Amino acid sequence: MKYTSLLFAIFLSFQLSAQKIITGRVTKAGGGVLSGVKIEAKDAPMIFTLSDEYGNYKLEIPEEVTSLVFSFSGMTTKTIKIKDFIAINVKLVPSKYKPFRYGMGIAFGTSNFEVYQNNYRDTTRIKLTPVSVHGDLFYRISKNFVLQGVFEDGLNYTKYPADSINSLGDTVHYEETTGVNRFNFSLLLNYHIKLNKIGSHSLSTGFGPQYQYLSFLKTNTIGARFQLGVNINNYGKTTKLYLAVDIANGKFSKNSTFVPNFPYTYFSSRFGVTFIF
């Protein structure tokens, strides 16, 4: 039993001695510290830590690890060989922005538009609570301006008042249920404003033309989209939380089941999230 305890103590001592602790501080070119920088053991991504609000970090690694990788959104990733150092201070420099990026997202909101019934008498306002999915393409024009293309589609059901004539010749009022598919493409010019010094959070405002097709109205029209969002950058990936407002004005197509050539207005507001890669 004594020999077993002794062997266990020797083994534990060996394991502890096979670990080493690396400390240091992360700063950025031009001055200032970087908090939230990911410091990981190369080829061992499960061994990592984050720099604190003062840029300091502390990481315990196995003896066989020879390099550390420092990464942060908007900064060039740096790999440092450990050698015999136990204190490693690193300065990161801004990386070149990716000119092209892509994303996908989901939105939820309310929409309404006026519909003219076939009897030429009533104007009905239809309300929707649409849920839509969209794919996005981004092209960075400059440090602050980004061109965004949004391909969005949503399928919903709504009820609207309708009339029919019964066998006695009386008009019967009832609610008709119909499916509403709305496809739209928006081309937005976004302007970004940093919310903190390191640029991990930013505010974006965008505006641009929008094409949309409404299956309910069987019509195509050109409108506009206004968008306000907050971008959260996290290790090269971005989450955008946004509010979008769509406005359109047009006429029904001639093959519409509703009165053709009558003007209509469309208004939609929605909250959404986009994941950008």
N, C-alpha and C positions, 0 to 999 in steps of 0.2 A: 504493500500500500504506500509505503514511504517512497519507494522508487517511482511509482506511478505519479505521485504528487510532485516529485522532483522533475520528472520529465514534462509534466504539464506546465510547471512554472518556467522551465527552460523554453518550451514551445511558445508560451505566451510572451515571454520576454523577447523572443526572436521576432514574433509578429509585431510587437510594439516598436521594436527598433527598425523594422522594415518600412515604417511610415515616417513621413516627414511633413512639416508644416511650412507652407509658403505664405508670406504676407506681402502686402504692398499697397500701392495707391494708383488709381487710374485717373489721368487728366486728359484734357483735350487740347489740341493745337490752338494757339491763340489765347490760352488761359482758361482757368476754371476746371472744376472736377466733374466727373461723370458718375452718377449714381445709377444703379440698375444694370451695370455692365455684366454680361455673363462671362465668367472665367471657368473654363472646363479643362480637364486633363485630355490631351490629345489621344485619340483612339480609345477613349474611355468616357463617352459623353454622359454617363450616369454619375460621374464624379464632377460636381460643379458647385459654384457659389455665385452670389451677386454682390457687386460693390454696394456699400451703404451710402447714405446721403452725403458723406464726406469723401466719397471715392475710395475708401479703404476696403480691403478684402482680406480674408484668411481662409486658406484651403489646405486640408489634410489630404495627402496623396500617397500612393504606394511608392516604394523606392524605385521601381522599374519605370515609372512615368518620367519621360525626359523633356516634355514640352507642355506649355500651357497655351490655350487659345482664348483670345479676348475678342468678344463680339458685341456690337451694339448697333441698333438701327440707325442708318444714316452715316455710320463710320466704317472705315476700312477695317476688316478683320485682321488681327495681328497674331502671329504665332511666335512665342518666345521660348528658346531652349533654356532649361533650368540649370544645367551643369551643376555647379556647387553652390549656387545662390540660394539663400533662404528668404531674401527680400527682393521683390521684383516690382519696380515702378514702371508703368507703361503710359505712353502718350498716344492717343488715337487721333487720326486725322479724318476729316470728312471724306466719304466715298463719293464717287461720281453717281449721279442719279440715274436710275434705269430709265431710258427713254420710253420703253413700252412695258406696260403691266396689264394684267387682266384680273377680273373679279367676278363674283356672283353674290346674289343677295335675295332678300325677301322683304316685302312691304305690306303694310296694313293701313287702311284709312277709310274715307268716305268719298263718294262721288254722287253727283246729281246732274240731270239734264232734263230739258223740256221736250215732251213728245206730243205730236199732234195726231189725234185719233182719226180713223178713216171716215168718221161721220162729219168731219170738218167743224165740229162744234167745240170740242173740249181741248184744252191744253193741260197736259198732265206732267207734273214733276216727278221723275223717277229717282229714287234714292238707292244707292248701292253701298254695301260694305265690302269692298274688294280686298282680296288677298292675291298678291301677284308675285311672280318670281322673275328675276332678270339676270342677264349676263352683261358685263361691262368691259370695255376696252379703254385704256388710258394712254395718252401720249403727252409726255412732259415737254412743253415748249420752252420753258425757262425755269428758274428756281422757284418762281411763285405761280406761274400759269400752267394749268394742266387741261388738255382737251379730253373730254369724256364722251364716249358713245354708249348709250343704254338701250339694250334690246329687252323689252318687258312684255310679259303676257299674263293675263289673269282671266280665270273663268269663274263666273258667279251666277247666282240665280236671284231674280227679283220678281215682285208682284206689282201689277199696275191695274188701274180701273179699266174695265172694258164693258161694252154693251152688246146685247144680242136681242133678236126679235123672236118671241115664242110663237106657238101655234095660234094664239089668239090675236097676234099682231101687237102685243104689248112689248115695250122695251124693258129688258131685264138687265140690271146692273150687277156685275160680279167682278172678282179679281182674277186676272190672268197671270199665270206664272210662266216666265220665259228665261232661257239661259242667255247670259250676256258674256261674250268673249271680247276682250279689249286688247288689241296688240298695238304697241307704240314704239317708236324709235326716237330718241332724243339725242341731240348733239349739243353738249354743254361746254362752255368755257368757264373753268373754275379758277378762282384766285385764292391762294392759301396764305394765311397769316399765322405765324408761330405763336403758340400760347405759353411756351417756356423757352429758355435759352438753348436747350439742347435739341429742340425741334421734335421731341417724341410725341407732342400733342400740338395739333394745329386746327384752326378754324377755316372752313372753305365756304365760299359763296359762288354759286354758278347760275348761269342763265343761257338759254338757247332755244332754237326752234324744235318743234316736235311734230312728227307725223303719227296719226293714229287711225286705226280701223275699228269701228264698233259693229259687231255682228247684229246687235239688237236693232240698230238704225240702218244697217246695211250701207254704211257710208264711210268715205275716207275724208280726212280733213287735216289741215295744218294748224297747229296751235303753238304754245310756248310752255316751257317749264322753268320754274324758279326753284333753286335748291340751296339749302343751308345745312352744313354738316360739321361734325367734329371728327377729326382723324386721330386715331391712337396707333402709333407705330410700335411694333414689338418684334425685334430681331428680324427685320426685313419684311415682315408681314404687317398689313395695315387693316384695322377695323374702322369702318366709317359708319357713324350713326347720323342719320339725316332726316330732314323734313323737306318734302317736295310738294309743290303746288303746280297743277296742270290746268291750263285755260285754253279753250278752243271755241271757235265760232264757224259755222258752216251751214250747208244745206243738205237735205237728204238726197240720196241717189234716186234715180228714176225708178229703180226696181225695188224701192223700199215698200214695205207693207203699210207704212204710214204715208201721210200726204207728202208727195215729192215737192221739191223746190221751196220748202218752207225753211226759214232760218232757224237755227237752234244754237243754244249755248251749252257748253260743258265745263264743269268745274270739279276738280278733285284735289284733295289734300291727303297726304299719307306720311306715316313714319316708317322708316326702314333701316336695314342694316346691310352693309356690303362688306364682304371679305375680299381683300385685295392681296394678290401674290406677286 
